[in-house]
Amino acid sequence: FLSLVSTTWHSNDDDVYRAPPIDRSLLPTAPRAAREPNIDRSRLPKSPPYTAFLGNLPYDVTEESIKDFFRGLNISAVRLPREPTNPERLKGFGYAEFEDIDSLFQALSLNEESLGNRRIRVDVADQAQDK
C-alpha cells in the first residue's frame, strides 16, 4: 500500500502545523520566494515605470553587479545616486527599473538577499519621489 507523507515543521513550542499549499504559478523561482510569497500586489504600480528601491547597497556596487543580481528579469535601467560632495561615493541606495510588472514582483522576492557583503533591501519605489 502507499503511505502519504505529509511535510510538517516544528516550531519552537513544538506545535506542529501543516504548510498551506503553495500555488507555484505565483512564485518566481528564487529560493526565498518559497518561504515568503507574501508580497502585497496592491502595492505594485498599475502602470510603468515598474521601479524597485534598492537599499543598503555596498559602496562598491556597479550597474553591472545590480543587473547580475537581477539576472533573468527584464531590467531596463539602474540608477545609483552619488554623493554631491563626493561624486566617487555612492549614497548606498539606488533604483532598478523593470520592463514588466512580473519582473518587479520577482525582484521583490530578492529582498534581504546578499549582494557583495550586504543583505540588500528591495522594495517598491515610491512613485511620487520618482517624478
N, CA, C and O atoms as a Tinker XYZ file with bonds, in Angstrom:
   524  protein
     1  N      0.837000   -1.190000    0.000000    73     2
     2  CA     0.000000    0.000000    0.000000    64     1     3
     3  C      0.876000    1.245000    0.000000    63     2     4     5
     4  O      2.054000    1.187000    0.352000    81     3
     5  N      0.286000    2.378000   -0.401000    73     3     6
     6  CA     1.034000    3.632000   -0.421000    64     5     7
     7  C      0.757000    4.395000    0.862000    63     6     8     9
     8  O     -0.393000    4.513000    1.284000    81     7
     9  N      1.813000    4.913000    1.486000    73     7    10
    10  CA     1.543000    5.785000    2.632000    64     9    11
    11  C      1.806000    7.212000    2.180000    63    10    12    13
    12  O      2.808000    7.498000    1.525000    81    11
    13  N      0.889000    8.101000    2.542000    73    11    14
    14  CA     1.058000    9.501000    2.173000    64    13    15
    15  C      1.906000   10.175000    3.237000    63    14    16    17
    16  O      1.618000   10.076000    4.430000    81    15
    17  N      2.933000   10.848000    2.807000    73    15    18
    18  CA     3.805000   11.519000    3.758000    64    17    19
    19  C      3.452000   12.999000    3.743000    63    18    20    21
    20  O      3.498000   13.646000    2.697000    81    19
    21  N      3.103000   13.522000    4.896000    73    19    22
    22  CA     2.839000   14.962000    4.919000    64    21    23
    23  C      4.054000   15.658000    5.506000    63    22    24    25
    24  O      4.703000   15.149000    6.421000    81    23
    25  N      4.346000   16.816000    4.968000    73    23    26
    26  CA     5.512000   17.543000    5.431000    64    25    27
    27  C      5.101000   18.431000    6.588000    63    26    28    29
    28  O      4.163000   19.217000    6.461000    81    27
    29  N      5.780000   18.320000    7.701000    73    27    30
    30  CA     5.442000   19.166000    8.848000    64    29    31
    31  C      6.697000   19.852000    9.341000    63    30    32    33
    32  O      7.808000   19.352000    9.166000    81    31
    33  N      6.507000   20.994000    9.953000    73    31    34
    34  CA     7.611000   21.727000   10.560000    64    33    35
    35  C      7.341000   21.823000   12.047000    63    34    36    37
    36  O      6.187000   21.868000   12.475000    81    35
    37  N      8.404000   21.854000   12.835000    73    35    38
    38  CA     8.240000   22.041000   14.273000    64    37    39
    39  C      8.645000   23.454000   14.606000    63    38    40    41
    40  O      9.736000   23.900000   14.252000    81    39
    41  N      7.756000   24.164000   15.292000    73    39    42
    42  CA     8.139000   25.496000   15.737000    64    41    43
    43  C      8.720000   25.354000   17.139000    63    42    44    45
    44  O      8.784000   24.252000   17.684000    81    43
    45  N      9.141000   26.467000   17.714000    73    43    46
    46  CA     9.853000   26.395000   18.983000    64    45    47
    47  C      9.019000   25.794000   20.105000    63    46    48    49
    48  O      9.549000   25.118000   20.987000    81    47
    49  N      7.705000   26.041000   20.070000    73    47    50
    50  CA     6.912000   25.493000   21.173000    64    49    51
    51  C      6.284000   24.153000   20.798000    63    50    52    53
    52  O      5.264000   23.750000   21.357000    81    51
    53  N      6.918000   23.467000   19.834000    73    51    54
    54  CA     6.532000   22.102000   19.487000    64    53    55
    55  C      5.130000   21.960000   18.904000    63    54    56    57
    56  O      4.623000   20.845000   18.785000    81    55
    57  N      4.495000   23.079000   18.538000    73    55    58
    58  CA     3.247000   22.942000   17.795000    64    57    59
    59  C      3.620000   22.455000   16.402000    63    58    60    61
    60  O      4.617000   22.894000   15.829000    81    59
    61  N      2.831000   21.565000   15.872000    73    59    62
    62  CA     3.096000   21.087000   14.525000    64    61    63
    63  C      1.993000   21.651000   13.640000    63    62    64    65
    64  O      0.809000   21.537000   13.959000    81    63
    65  N      2.388000   22.253000   12.536000    73    63    66
    66  CA     1.357000   22.723000   11.623000    64    65    67
    67  C      1.733000   22.349000   10.211000    63    66    68    69
    68  O      2.909000   22.197000    9.880000    81    67
    69  N      0.727000   22.205000    9.395000    73    67    70
    70  CA     0.964000   21.850000    8.013000    64    69    71
    71  C      1.129000   23.122000    7.197000    63    70    72    73
    72  O      0.384000   24.085000    7.380000    81    71
    73  N      2.087000   23.124000    6.312000    73    71    74
    74  CA     2.255000   24.300000    5.454000    64    73    75
    75  C      1.079000   24.361000    4.491000    63    74    76    77
    76  O      0.668000   23.335000    3.949000    81    75
    77  N      0.537000   25.551000    4.272000    73    75    78
    78  CA    -0.532000   25.659000    3.271000    64    77    79
    79  C      0.033000   25.325000    1.905000    63    78    80    81
    80  O      1.224000   25.526000    1.667000    81    79
    81  N     -0.790000   24.822000    1.006000    73    79    82
    82  CA    -0.267000   24.523000   -0.324000    64    81    83
    83  C      0.187000   25.821000   -0.989000    63    82    84    85
    84  O     -0.460000   26.859000   -0.851000    81    83
    85  N      1.283000   25.751000   -1.696000    73    83    86
    86  CA     1.824000   26.940000   -2.360000    64    85    87
    87  C      1.435000   26.877000   -3.824000    63    86    88    89
    88  O      1.683000   25.879000   -4.500000    81    87
    89  N      0.830000   27.938000   -4.307000    73    87    90
    90  CA     0.482000   27.992000   -5.719000    64    89    91
    91  C      1.742000   28.347000   -6.496000    63    90    92    93
    92  O      2.133000   29.514000   -6.550000    81    91
    93  N      2.372000   27.358000   -7.090000    73    91    94
    94  CA     3.662000   27.571000   -7.741000    64    93    95
    95  C      3.574000   28.552000   -8.908000    63    94    96    97
    96  O      4.578000   29.152000   -9.290000    81    95
    97  N      2.384000   28.717000   -9.471000    73    95    98
    98  CA     2.277000   29.615000  -10.624000    64    97    99
    99  C      2.499000   31.071000  -10.217000    63    98   100   101
   100  O      2.824000   31.908000  -11.058000    81    99
   101  N      2.324000   31.374000   -8.931000    73    99   102
   102  CA     2.507000   32.756000   -8.486000    64   101   103
   103  C      3.944000   33.067000   -8.112000    63   102   104   105
   104  O      4.316000   34.230000   -7.957000    81   103
   105  N      4.758000   32.016000   -7.969000    73   103   106
   106  CA     6.077000   32.222000   -7.393000    64   105   107
   107  C      7.173000   32.301000   -8.433000    63   106   108   109
   108  O      7.194000   31.532000   -9.393000    81   107
   109  N      8.093000   33.247000   -8.231000    73   107   110
   110  CA     9.317000   33.189000   -9.018000    64   109   111
   111  C     10.144000   32.008000   -8.518000    63   110   112   113
   112  O      9.781000   31.369000   -7.531000    81   111
   113  N     11.234000   31.721000   -9.183000    73   111   114
   114  CA    11.989000   30.533000   -8.823000    64   113   115
   115  C     13.022000   30.794000   -7.728000    63   114   116   117
   116  O     13.740000   29.875000   -7.332000    81   115
   117  N     13.109000   32.012000   -7.239000    73   115   118
   118  CA    14.083000   32.298000   -6.183000    64   117   119
   119  C     13.775000   31.452000   -4.951000    63   118   120   121
   120  O     12.613000   31.292000   -4.576000    81   119
   121  N     14.821000   30.910000   -4.323000    73   119   122
   122  CA    14.562000   30.008000   -3.199000    64   121   123
   123  C     13.821000   30.673000   -2.053000    63   122   124   125
   124  O     12.991000   30.032000   -1.407000    81   123
   125  N     14.100000   31.942000   -1.782000    73   123   126
   126  CA    13.397000   32.630000   -0.689000    64   125   127
   127  C     11.906000   32.705000   -0.956000    63   126   128   129
   128  O     11.098000   32.691000   -0.027000    81   127
   129  N     11.551000   32.785000   -2.209000    73   127   130
   130  CA    10.148000   33.002000   -2.548000    64   129   131
   131  C      9.266000   31.889000   -2.016000    63   130   132   133
   132  O      8.096000   32.106000   -1.701000    81   131
   133  N      9.835000   30.695000   -1.918000    73   131   134
   134  CA     9.040000   29.580000   -1.400000    64   133   135
   135  C      8.668000   29.828000    0.058000    63   134   136   137
   136  O      7.640000   29.349000    0.539000    81   135
   137  N      9.515000   30.581000    0.752000    73   135   138
   138  CA     9.235000   30.856000    2.151000    64   137   139
   139  C      8.463000   32.154000    2.347000    63   138   140   141
   140  O      7.760000   32.314000    3.345000    81   139
   141  N      8.589000   33.078000    1.403000    73   139   142
   142  CA     7.999000   34.398000    1.607000    64   141   143
   143  C      7.240000   34.887000    0.394000    63   142   144   145
   144  O      7.657000   35.843000   -0.260000    81   143
   145  N      6.134000   34.245000    0.088000    73   143   146
   146  CA     5.397000   34.717000   -1.089000    64   145   147
   147  C      4.461000   35.870000   -0.744000    63   146   148   149
   148  O      3.590000   36.211000   -1.544000    81   147
   149  N      4.623000   36.484000    0.448000    73   147   150
   150  CA     3.632000   37.456000    0.906000    64   149   151
   151  C      3.923000   38.876000    0.433000    63   150   152   153
   152  O      4.090000   39.783000    1.248000    81   151
   153  N      3.983000   39.063000   -0.854000    73   151   154
   154  CA     4.161000   40.412000   -1.375000    64   153   155
   155  C      2.775000   40.925000   -1.731000    63   154   156   157
   156  O      2.029000   40.280000   -2.468000    81   155
   157  N      2.446000   42.077000   -1.206000    73   155   158
   158  CA     1.125000   42.629000   -1.434000    64   157   159
   159  C      1.066000   43.233000   -2.838000    63   158   160   161
   160  O      1.614000   44.306000   -3.086000    81   159
   161  N      0.397000   42.532000   -3.746000    73   159   162
   162  CA     0.378000   43.001000   -5.134000    64   161   163
   163  C     -0.305000   44.361000   -5.292000    63   162   164   165
   164  O     -0.083000   45.059000   -6.281000    81   163
   165  N     -1.132000   44.733000   -4.317000    73   163   166
   166  CA    -1.814000   46.031000   -4.434000    64   165   167
   167  C     -0.826000   47.196000   -4.287000    63   166   168   169
   168  O     -1.136000   48.325000   -4.667000    81   167
   169  N      0.360000   46.919000   -3.737000    73   167   170
   170  CA     1.375000   47.971000   -3.601000    64   169   171
   171  C      2.140000   48.183000   -4.898000    63   170   172   173
   172  O      2.856000   49.173000   -5.042000    81   171
   173  N      1.995000   47.266000   -5.833000    73   171   174
   174  CA     2.740000   47.396000   -7.082000    64   173   175
   175  C      2.106000   48.470000   -7.952000    63   174   176   177
   176  O      0.889000   48.649000   -7.936000    81   175
   177  N      2.932000   49.188000   -8.711000    73   175   178
   178  CA     2.371000   50.222000   -9.592000    64   177   179
   179  C      1.469000   49.591000  -10.649000    63   178   180   181
   180  O      1.717000   48.477000  -11.110000    81   179
   181  N      0.416000   50.321000  -11.025000    73   179   182
   182  CA    -0.523000   49.797000  -12.021000    64   181   183
   183  C      0.006000   49.994000  -13.441000    63   182   184   185
   184  O     -0.440000   49.325000  -14.373000    81   183
   185  N      0.946000   50.903000  -13.599000    73   183   186
   186  CA     1.488000   51.176000  -14.934000    64   185   187
   187  C      2.966000   51.532000  -14.786000    63   186   188   189
   188  O      3.422000   51.819000  -13.679000    81   187
   189  N      3.721000   51.516000  -15.892000    73   187   190
   190  CA     5.153000   51.838000  -15.796000    64   189   191
   191  C      5.354000   53.265000  -15.267000    63   190   192   193
   192  O      4.439000   54.079000  -15.387000    81   191
   193  N      6.507000   53.596000  -14.691000    73   191   194
   194  CA     7.671000   52.714000  -14.560000    64   193   195
   195  C      7.504000   51.715000  -13.414000    63   194   196   197
   196  O      6.936000   52.040000  -12.372000    81   195
   197  N      7.998000   50.515000  -13.618000    73   195   198
   198  CA     7.996000   49.489000  -12.572000    64   197   199
   199  C      9.354000   49.552000  -11.891000    63   198   200   201
   200  O     10.301000   48.879000  -12.299000    81   199
   201  N      9.434000   50.365000  -10.853000    73   199   202
   202  CA    10.720000   50.678000  -10.247000    64   201   203
   203  C     10.832000   50.098000   -8.845000    63   202   204   205
   204  O      9.917000   50.226000   -8.031000    81   203
   205  N     11.966000   49.460000   -8.575000    73   203   206
   206  CA    12.252000   48.952000   -7.238000    64   205   207
   207  C     13.267000   49.867000   -6.574000    63   206   208   209
   208  O     14.219000   50.323000   -7.207000    81   207
   209  N     13.052000   50.129000   -5.290000    73   207   210
   210  CA    14.026000   50.840000   -4.473000    64   209   211
   211  C     15.007000   49.810000   -3.928000    63   210   212   213
   212  O     14.600000   48.764000   -3.422000    81   211
   213  N     16.295000   50.104000   -4.032000    73   211   214
   214  CA    17.329000   49.195000   -3.534000    64   213   215
   215  C     18.065000   49.881000   -2.392000    63   214   216   217
   216  O     18.686000   50.926000   -2.583000    81   215
   217  N     17.993000   49.291000   -1.213000    73   215   218
   218  CA    18.636000   49.906000   -0.054000    64   217   219
   219  C     19.759000   49.056000    0.495000    63   218   220   221
   220  O     19.861000   47.867000    0.192000    81   219
   221  N     20.612000   49.680000    1.315000    73   219   222
   222  CA    21.741000   49.011000    1.968000    64   221   223
   223  C     22.726000   48.432000    0.953000    63   222   224   225
   224  O     23.295000   47.361000    1.166000    81   223
   225  N     22.920000   49.151000   -0.151000    73   223   226
   226  CA    23.841000   48.654000   -1.183000    64   225   227
   227  C     25.292000   48.831000   -0.721000    63   226   228   229
   228  O     25.614000   49.797000   -0.029000    81   227
   229  N     26.161000   47.897000   -1.107000    73   227   230
   230  CA    27.590000   48.100000   -0.842000    64   229   231
   231  C     28.066000   49.328000   -1.625000    63   230   232   233
   232  O     27.540000   49.631000   -2.697000    81   231
   233  N     29.065000   50.032000   -1.080000    73   231   234
   234  CA    29.520000   51.260000   -1.740000    64   233   235
   235  C     30.286000   50.995000   -3.019000    63   234   236   237
   236  O     30.528000   51.915000   -3.801000    81   235
   237  N     30.673000   49.735000   -3.243000    73   235   238
   238  CA    31.405000   49.454000   -4.470000    64   237   239
   239  C     30.513000   48.805000   -5.527000    63   238   240   241
   240  O     31.009000   48.247000   -6.507000    81   239
   241  N     29.194000   48.879000   -5.324000    73   239   242
   242  CA    28.270000   48.263000   -6.265000    64   241   243
   243  C     28.330000   48.995000   -7.616000    63   242   244   245
   244  O     28.602000   50.195000   -7.672000    81   243
   245  N     28.072000   48.255000   -8.695000    73   243   246
   246  CA    28.056000   48.866000  -10.026000    64   245   247
   247  C     26.728000   48.524000  -10.688000    63   246   248   249
   248  O     26.003000   47.636000  -10.239000    81   247
   249  N     26.425000   49.240000  -11.757000    73   247   250
   250  CA    25.213000   48.910000  -12.515000    64   249   251
   251  C     25.264000   47.464000  -12.969000    63   250   252   253
   252  O     24.252000   46.762000  -12.951000    81   251
   253  N     26.464000   47.013000  -13.382000    73   251   254
   254  CA    26.601000   45.637000  -13.847000    64   253   255
   255  C     26.286000   44.636000  -12.741000    63   254   256   257
   256  O     25.625000   43.626000  -12.982000    81   255
   257  N     26.761000   44.920000  -11.526000    73   255   258
   258  CA    26.507000   43.959000  -10.449000    64   257   259
   259  C     25.021000   43.941000  -10.069000    63   258   260   261
   260  O     24.497000   42.906000   -9.656000    81   259
   261  N     24.350000   45.082000  -10.210000    73   259   262
   262  CA    22.898000   45.109000   -9.967000    64   261   263
   263  C     22.186000   44.282000  -11.047000    63   262   264   265
   264  O     21.299000   43.484000  -10.745000    81   263
   265  N     22.587000   44.485000  -12.308000    73   263   266
   266  CA    21.953000   43.723000  -13.391000    64   265   267
   267  C     22.191000   42.228000  -13.217000    63   266   268   269
   268  O     21.322000   41.411000  -13.519000    81   267
   269  N     23.380000   41.882000  -12.727000    73   267   270
   270  CA    23.692000   40.481000  -12.491000    64   269   271
   271  C     22.834000   39.922000  -11.350000    63   270   272   273
   272  O     22.359000   38.788000  -11.412000    81   271
   273  N     22.643000   40.745000  -10.305000    73   271   274
   274  CA    21.816000   40.345000   -9.154000    64   273   275
   275  C     20.395000   40.002000   -9.606000    63   274   276   277
   276  O     19.786000   39.052000   -9.112000    81   275
   277  N     19.878000   40.788000  -10.551000    73   275   278
   278  CA    18.517000   40.571000  -11.054000    64   277   279
   279  C     18.505000   39.806000  -12.377000    63   278   280   281
   280  O     17.547000   39.916000  -13.143000    81   279
   281  N     19.568000   39.025000  -12.657000    73   279   282
   282  CA    19.649000   38.356000  -13.953000    64   281   283
   283  C     18.424000   37.464000  -14.154000    63   282   284   285
   284  O     17.917000   36.853000  -13.213000    81   283
   285  N     17.968000   37.408000  -15.391000    73   283   286
   286  CA    16.776000   36.630000  -15.692000    64   285   287
   287  C     15.516000   37.482000  -15.669000    63   286   288   289
   288  O     14.476000   37.076000  -16.188000    81   287
   289  N     15.609000   38.664000  -15.066000    73   287   290
   290  CA    14.453000   39.573000  -15.050000    64   289   291
   291  C     14.649000   40.623000  -16.136000    63   290   292   293
   292  O     15.770000   40.892000  -16.567000    81   291
   293  N     13.535000   41.210000  -16.571000    73   291   294
   294  CA    13.610000   42.231000  -17.630000    64   293   295
   295  C     13.924000   43.587000  -17.023000    63   294   296   297
   296  O     13.027000   44.391000  -16.766000    81   295
   297  N     15.207000   43.832000  -16.798000    73   295   298
   298  CA    15.622000   45.088000  -16.175000    64   297   299
   299  C     15.942000   46.092000  -17.274000    63   298   300   301
   300  O     16.678000   45.783000  -18.211000    81   299
   301  N     15.385000   47.295000  -17.157000    73   299   302
   302  CA    15.581000   48.269000  -18.232000    64   301   303
   303  C     16.531000   49.394000  -17.839000    63   302   304   305
   304  O     17.143000   50.012000  -18.710000    81   303
   305  N     16.665000   49.672000  -16.543000    73   303   306
   306  CA    17.544000   50.769000  -16.136000    64   305   307
   307  C     17.953000   50.583000  -14.678000    63   306   308   309
   308  O     17.216000   50.013000  -13.874000    81   307
   309  N     19.150000   51.081000  -14.360000    73   307   310
   310  CA    19.640000   51.097000  -12.990000    64   309   311
   311  C     20.096000   52.519000  -12.696000    63   310   312   313
   312  O     20.829000   53.111000  -13.488000    81   311
   313  N     19.668000   53.073000  -11.562000    73   311   314
   314  CA    20.138000   54.403000  -11.155000    64   313   315
   315  C     20.779000   54.289000   -9.780000    63   314   316   317
   316  O     20.176000   53.783000   -8.834000    81   315
   317  N     22.014000   54.770000   -9.690000    73   315   318
   318  CA    22.743000   54.736000   -8.420000    64   317   319
   319  C     23.157000   56.160000   -8.060000    63   318   320   321
   320  O     24.181000   56.643000   -8.544000    81   319
   321  N     22.374000   56.840000   -7.213000    73   319   322
   322  CA    22.720000   58.224000   -6.856000    64   321   323
   323  C     24.068000   58.303000   -6.141000    63   322   324   325
   324  O     24.448000   57.410000   -5.384000    81   323
   325  N     24.778000   59.404000   -6.408000    73   323   326
   326  CA    26.084000   59.616000   -5.787000    64   325   327
   327  C     26.023000   60.818000   -4.854000    63   326   328   329
   328  O     25.147000   61.676000   -4.963000    81   327
   329  N     26.979000   60.851000   -3.935000    73   327   330
   330  CA    27.063000   61.984000   -3.013000    64   329   331
   331  C     27.452000   63.239000   -3.806000    63   330   332   333
   332  O     28.444000   63.226000   -4.535000    81   331
   333  N     26.673000   64.326000   -3.669000    73   331   334
   334  CA    27.010000   65.549000   -4.418000    64   333   335
   335  C     28.392000   66.089000   -4.042000    63   334   336   337
   336  O     29.102000   66.635000   -4.887000    81   335
   337  N     28.771000   65.930000   -2.760000    73   335   338
   338  CA    30.060000   66.468000   -2.315000    64   337   339
   339  C     31.211000   65.553000   -2.695000    63   338   340   341
   340  O     32.362000   65.988000   -2.732000    81   339
   341  N     30.909000   64.274000   -2.980000    73   339   342
   342  CA    31.952000   63.313000   -3.327000    64   341   343
   343  C     31.410000   62.374000   -4.396000    63   342   344   345
   344  O     30.932000   61.283000   -4.086000    81   343
   345  N     31.486000   62.800000   -5.664000    73   343   346
   346  CA    30.841000   62.051000   -6.754000    64   345   347
   347  C     31.368000   60.620000   -6.908000    63   346   348   349
   348  O     30.730000   59.792000   -7.559000    81   347
   349  N     32.526000   60.329000   -6.315000    73   347   350
   350  CA    33.045000   58.963000   -6.377000    64   349   351
   351  C     32.218000   58.036000   -5.490000    63   350   352   353
   352  O     32.145000   56.831000   -5.731000    81   351
   353  N     31.597000   58.612000   -4.465000    73   351   354
   354  CA    30.959000   57.790000   -3.442000    64   353   355
   355  C     29.459000   57.663000   -3.701000    63   354   356   357
   356  O     28.754000   58.656000   -3.887000    81   355
   357  N     28.991000   56.412000   -3.708000    73   355   358
   358  CA    27.558000   56.164000   -3.869000    64   357   359
   359  C     26.845000   56.452000   -2.552000    63   358   360   361
   360  O     27.445000   56.402000   -1.478000    81   359
   361  N     25.566000   56.750000   -2.657000    73   359   362
   362  CA    24.796000   57.028000   -1.450000    64   361   363
   363  C     24.371000   55.759000   -0.703000    63   362   364   365
   364  O     23.868000   55.837000    0.418000    81   363
   365  N     24.572000   54.600000   -1.322000    73   363   366
   366  CA    24.219000   53.365000   -0.626000    64   365   367
   367  C     22.800000   52.896000   -0.924000    63   366   368   369
   368  O     22.306000   51.947000   -0.315000    81   367
   369  N     22.147000   53.580000   -1.874000    73   367   370
   370  CA    20.845000   53.098000   -2.331000    64   369   371
   371  C     20.739000   53.373000   -3.814000    63   370   372   373
   372  O     21.579000   54.064000   -4.390000    81   371
   373  N     19.708000   52.832000   -4.426000    73   371   374
   374  CA    19.536000   53.049000   -5.855000    64   373   375
   375  C     18.175000   52.569000   -6.305000    63   374   376   377
   376  O     17.320000   52.217000   -5.492000    81   375
   377  N     17.990000   52.560000   -7.597000    73   375   378
   378  CA    16.717000   52.154000   -8.176000    64   377   379
   379  C     16.977000   51.230000   -9.354000    63   378   380   381
   380  O     17.926000   51.417000  -10.114000    81   379
   381  N     16.126000   50.244000   -9.488000    73   379   382
   382  CA    16.170000   49.383000  -10.668000    64   381   383
   383  C     14.795000   49.461000  -11.316000    63   382   384   385
   384  O     13.769000   49.307000  -10.652000    81   383
   385  N     14.790000   49.701000  -12.605000    73   383   386
   386  CA    13.525000   49.800000  -13.333000    64   385   387
   387  C     13.354000   48.539000  -14.171000    63   386   388   389
   388  O     14.294000   48.070000  -14.812000    81   387
   389  N     12.143000   48.000000  -14.154000    73   387   390
   390  CA    11.859000   46.756000  -14.865000    64   389   391
   391  C     10.848000   47.003000  -15.969000    63   390   392   393
   392  O     10.022000   47.912000  -15.882000    81   391
   393  N     10.924000   46.181000  -17.011000    73   391   394
   394  CA    10.056000   46.382000  -18.172000    64   393   395
   395  C      8.640000   45.901000  -17.934000    63   394   396   397
   396  O      7.714000   46.329000  -18.624000    81   395
   397  N      8.458000   45.008000  -16.956000    73   395   398
   398  CA     7.106000   44.493000  -16.748000    64   397   399
   399  C      6.862000   44.241000  -15.269000    63   398   400   401
   400  O      7.793000   44.144000  -14.470000    81   399
   401  N      5.597000   44.140000  -14.934000    73   399   402
   402  CA     5.172000   44.007000  -13.543000    64   401   403
   403  C      5.679000   42.702000  -12.934000    63   402   404   405
   404  O      6.004000   42.669000  -11.747000    81   403
   405  N      5.753000   41.626000  -13.721000    73   403   406
   406  CA     6.202000   40.352000  -13.159000    64   405   407
   407  C      7.675000   40.399000  -12.764000    63   406   408   409
   408  O      8.078000   39.800000  -11.767000    81   407
   409  N      8.476000   41.117000  -13.555000    73   407   410
   410  CA     9.887000   41.245000  -13.191000    64   409   411
   411  C     10.031000   42.009000  -11.872000    63   410   412   413
   412  O     10.842000   41.647000  -11.020000    81   411
   413  N      9.231000   43.071000  -11.716000    73   411   414
   414  CA     9.270000   43.823000  -10.458000    64   413   415
   415  C      8.834000   42.919000   -9.305000    63   414   416   417
   416  O      9.471000   42.897000   -8.252000    81   415
   417  N      7.756000   42.180000   -9.508000    73   415   418
   418  CA     7.238000   41.283000   -8.471000    64   417   419
   419  C      8.318000   40.269000   -8.063000    63   418   420   421
   420  O      8.521000   40.013000   -6.876000    81   419
   421  N      9.006000   39.695000   -9.059000    73   419   422
   422  CA    10.044000   38.712000   -8.749000    64   421   423
   423  C     11.248000   39.376000   -8.079000    63   422   424   425
   424  O     11.891000   38.780000   -7.216000    81   423
   425  N     11.546000   40.610000   -8.480000    73   423   426
   426  CA    12.661000   41.332000   -7.857000    64   425   427
   427  C     12.404000   41.502000   -6.362000    63   426   428   429
   428  O     13.327000   41.400000   -5.554000    81   427
   429  N     11.145000   41.763000   -5.996000    73   427   430
   430  CA    10.818000   41.979000   -4.587000    64   429   431
   431  C     11.069000   40.722000   -3.752000    63   430   432   433
   432  O     11.304000   40.811000   -2.547000    81   431
   433  N     11.018000   39.564000   -4.389000    73   431   434
   434  CA    11.266000   38.327000   -3.646000    64   433   435
   435  C     12.742000   38.190000   -3.270000    63   434   436   437
   436  O     13.102000   37.325000   -2.471000    81   435
   437  N     13.605000   39.050000   -3.849000    73   435   438
   438  CA    15.034000   39.013000   -3.529000    64   437   439
   439  C     15.381000   39.924000   -2.350000    63   438   440   441
   440  O     16.553000   40.064000   -2.001000    81   439
   441  N     14.362000   40.547000   -1.732000    73   439   442
   442  CA    14.601000   41.374000   -0.551000    64   441   443
   443  C     15.392000   40.566000    0.482000    63   442   444   445
   444  O     15.098000   39.398000    0.734000    81   443
   445  N     16.405000   41.215000    1.073000    73   443   446
   446  CA    17.251000   40.584000    2.100000    64   445   447
   447  C     18.250000   39.566000    1.544000    63   446   448   449
   448  O     18.975000   38.940000    2.317000    81   447
   449  N     18.301000   39.388000    0.223000    73   447   450
   450  CA    19.342000   38.527000   -0.330000    64   449   451
   451  C     20.668000   39.291000   -0.282000    63   450   452   453
   452  O     20.686000   40.517000   -0.171000    81   451
   453  N     21.767000   38.556000   -0.367000    73   451   454
   454  CA    23.070000   39.205000   -0.262000    64   453   455
   455  C     23.589000   39.663000   -1.616000    63   454   456   457
   456  O     23.527000   38.937000   -2.609000    81   455
   457  N     24.096000   40.874000   -1.626000    73   455   458
   458  CA    24.812000   41.402000   -2.779000    64   457   459
   459  C     26.137000   41.898000   -2.222000    63   458   460   461
   460  O     26.158000   42.763000   -1.347000    81   459
   461  N     27.234000   41.361000   -2.717000    73   459   462
   462  CA    28.514000   41.680000   -2.074000    64   461   463
   463  C     28.440000   41.142000   -0.657000    63   462   464   465
   464  O     28.123000   39.970000   -0.453000    81   463
   465  N     28.732000   41.989000    0.328000    73   463   466
   466  CA    28.699000   41.523000    1.711000    64   465   467
   467  C     27.499000   42.097000    2.473000    63   466   468   469
   468  O     27.493000   42.106000    3.704000    81   467
   469  N     26.503000   42.568000    1.757000    73   467   470
   470  CA    25.358000   43.188000    2.422000    64   469   471
   471  C     24.077000   42.459000    2.064000    63   470   472   473
   472  O     23.935000   41.912000    0.971000    81   471
   473  N     23.140000   42.465000    3.019000    73   471   474
   474  CA    21.788000   41.987000    2.707000    64   473   475
   475  C     21.006000   43.210000    2.231000    63   474   476   477
   476  O     20.738000   44.125000    3.009000    81   475
   477  N     20.652000   43.218000    0.975000    73   475   478
   478  CA    20.069000   44.441000    0.436000    64   477   479
   479  C     18.554000   44.440000    0.553000    63   478   480   481
   480  O     17.905000   43.395000    0.586000    81   479
   481  N     18.020000   45.648000    0.614000    73   479   482
   482  CA    16.586000   45.834000    0.721000    64   481   483
   483  C     16.042000   46.078000   -0.680000    63   482   484   485
   484  O     16.569000   46.907000   -1.422000    81   483
   485  N     14.994000   45.359000   -1.037000    73   483   486
   486  CA    14.336000   45.578000   -2.325000    64   485   487
   487  C     12.880000   45.875000   -1.998000    63   486   488   489
   488  O     12.200000   45.062000   -1.373000    81   487
   489  N     12.409000   47.029000   -2.417000    73   487   490
   490  CA    11.042000   47.422000   -2.102000    64   489   491
   491  C     10.467000   48.172000   -3.306000    63   490   492   493
   492  O     11.193000   48.547000   -4.227000    81   491
   493  N      9.171000   48.378000   -3.278000    73   491   494
   494  CA     8.549000   49.153000   -4.346000    64   493   495
   495  C      8.963000   50.607000   -4.162000    63   494   496   497
   496  O      8.794000   51.168000   -3.079000    81   495
   497  N      9.500000   51.215000   -5.203000    73   495   498
   498  CA     9.910000   52.615000   -5.098000    64   497   499
   499  C      8.663000   53.481000   -4.965000    63   498   500   501
   500  O      7.619000   53.207000   -5.556000    81   499
   501  N      8.808000   54.519000   -4.178000    73   499   502
   502  CA     7.723000   55.478000   -4.031000    64   501   503
   503  C      7.586000   56.244000   -5.344000    63   502   504   505
   504  O      8.503000   56.960000   -5.747000    81   503
   505  N      6.455000   56.094000   -6.003000    73   503   506
   506  CA     6.280000   56.710000   -7.329000    64   505   507
   507  C      6.425000   58.233000   -7.276000    63   506   508   509
   508  O      6.949000   58.845000   -8.207000    81   507
   509  N      5.963000   58.831000   -6.197000    73   507   510
   510  CA     5.954000   60.291000   -6.108000    64   509   511
   511  C      7.364000   60.862000   -6.163000    63   510   512   513
   512  O      7.596000   61.872000   -6.827000    81   511
   513  N      8.315000   60.224000   -5.467000    73   511   514
   514  CA     9.703000   60.726000   -5.437000    64   513   515
   515  C     10.321000   60.687000   -6.813000    63   514   516   517
   516  O     11.258000   61.424000   -7.119000    81   515
   517  N      9.784000   59.820000   -7.628000    73   515   518
   518  CA    10.478000   59.473000   -8.858000    64   517   519
   519  C     10.279000   60.470000   -9.989000    63   518   520   521
   520  O     11.008000   60.449000  -10.981000    81   519
   521  N      9.289000   61.344000   -9.835000    73   519   522
   522  CA     8.937000   62.229000  -10.952000    64   521   523
   523  C      9.919000   63.385000  -11.074000    63   522   524
   524  O      9.775000   64.227000  -11.961000    81   523
